[in-house]
Amino acid sequence: MSNATPEASCDFCAVTAALPSVPARERLYVGPGWRVRAHRSALPGWTLVIPKRHITSLDELSDDEAIELGLILRDLTAVYVQELGALKSYVQQFAEGTPHAHFSVTPRMADLPPERLGAKASLYNSADEPLSESERDDIAIRLADAWPRGAHTHDVVFARAEVAS
Ligand SMILES: [Zn+2]
């Protein structure tokens, strides 16, 4: 193992390397520098925003990757508000379970119970039964369909387009 690169043993990198031949839940959005995954969570719409490159700290982002990240956070939040009726989004970045940097982005629903507010929303991942794989595929396609299409997304692949082809 000592000769292995960090990427070789990284689950995020393995999925990215297999694009586009991965389930819809792993490619809700695929852009030049990032992909978005419908996460293994009980909360529909919980996503991971993952850089395609194996980086372990955000200071390693290129300018292009940093710009794309801003667009993703805005557009994903718009999807939550318009498609799911969320008030706003939550954004967290720890990367302790895996060294590969990534954000957890979640819809902040109006009826979120007080015991699940803020960082306690992570109980949806640790205390509850997660969505099935097919449910995660379905929510990925639904959110991809609702993603705002703009000039910056011309080289972006969405889950629905991949499924249809
Ligand atoms: Zn990685």
Boltz pocket constraint, residues with backbone or C-beta under 6 A from the ligand:
constraints:
  - pocket:
      binder: B
      contacts: [[A, 6], [A, 7], [A, 10], [A, 11], [A, 12], [A, 13], [A, 53], [A, 54], [A, 55], [A, 100]]
      max_distance: 6.0
